[in-house]
Amino acid sequence: MAKRRRVIGAKEKAKVALAAVKEQKTARELSTHFKVHITQVGAWKKKLIEAAPEIFERDYKGSREQEFKQRESELYEEIGRLKMELEWVKKKAATFD
């Protein structure tokens, strides 16, 4: 009977990758400790290092985008208010003519 492959979750992979980035233990020690192949330790470490800038970039873009959308809605509200006031002033000015 064939042995089933172990499915490793994202959290487990993140733990291994972070431990590898810290470099307090060798890749061999980490592979033994977490019971994964040594090439997986290196691959996950590389993936974490490559993806780290994107994680922080998304946070920055997301918050800037939210600020932009909020400011845009505030400006549209103000435009609506000013249009209403202008119509009111035009209406009142027409009565003085």
C-alpha positions in Angstrom: 0.0 0.0 0.0 1.4 3.4 -1.0 2.1 5.9 1.7 0.0 9.1 1.5 1.8 12.4 1.1 1.6 14.8 4.0 -0.2 18.0 3.2 1.5 21.0 4.8 -0.6 24.0 5.4 0.3 27.6 4.8 0.9 28.4 8.5 3.3 25.5 8.8 5.2 26.7 5.7 5.3 30.2 7.1 6.8 28.9 10.4 9.5 26.9 8.5 10.3 29.9 6.2 10.5 32.3 9.1 12.8 30.0 11.0 15.0 29.7 7.9 15.1 33.4 7.5 16.2 33.9 11.1 19.1 31.6 10.4 19.5 30.4 14.0 19.5 26.8 12.8 20.8 25.2 9.7 18.5 24.1 6.9 19.3 20.5 7.8 18.3 21.1 11.5 15.1 22.8 10.4 14.2 20.0 8.0 14.7 17.4 10.8 12.7 19.5 13.3 9.7 20.2 11.0 9.9 16.8 9.2 10.1 18.3 5.7 12.7 17.8 3.0 15.7 20.2 3.0 14.9 21.5 -0.4 11.5 22.6 0.8 13.1 24.7 3.5 15.1 26.5 1.0 12.3 26.9 -1.4 9.9 28.3 1.2 12.6 30.7 2.5 13.2 32.0 -1.0 9.5 32.4 -1.6 9.1 34.3 1.6 11.9 36.7 0.9 10.6 37.3 -2.7 7.0 37.9 -1.5 7.8 40.1 1.5 8.0 43.5 -0.4 4.6 42.7 -2.1 2.9 42.2 1.2 3.9 45.7 2.4 3.2 47.2 -1.0 -0.3 46.0 -0.9 -0.9 47.5 2.5 0.3 50.8 1.3 -1.7 50.8 -1.9 -4.8 49.6 -0.1 -4.7 52.3 2.5 -3.9 55.0 -0.1 -6.8 53.8 -2.3 -9.2 53.9 0.6 -8.1 57.5 1.5 -8.6 58.4 -2.2 -12.1 56.9 -2.4 -13.1 58.6 0.9 -11.8 62.0 -0.2 -13.6 61.5 -3.6 -16.9 60.8 -1.9 -16.5 63.9 0.3 -15.8 66.1 -2.7 -18.8 64.8 -4.5 -21.0 65.6 -1.5 -19.6 69.1 -1.4 -20.2 69.5 -5.1 -23.9 68.5 -4.6 -24.3 70.9 -1.7 -22.8 73.8 -3.7 -25.0 73.0 -6.7 -28.1 73.2 -4.4 -26.9 76.5 -2.9 -26.3 77.9 -6.4 -29.7 77.0 -7.6 -31.2 78.5 -4.4 -29.3 81.8 -5.0 -30.3 81.9 -8.6 -33.9 81.4 -7.6 -33.8 84.2 -5.0 -31.9 86.5 -7.5 -34.6 86.0 -10.1 -37.2 87.4 -7.7 -35.3 90.7 -7.4 -35.2 91.3 -11.2 
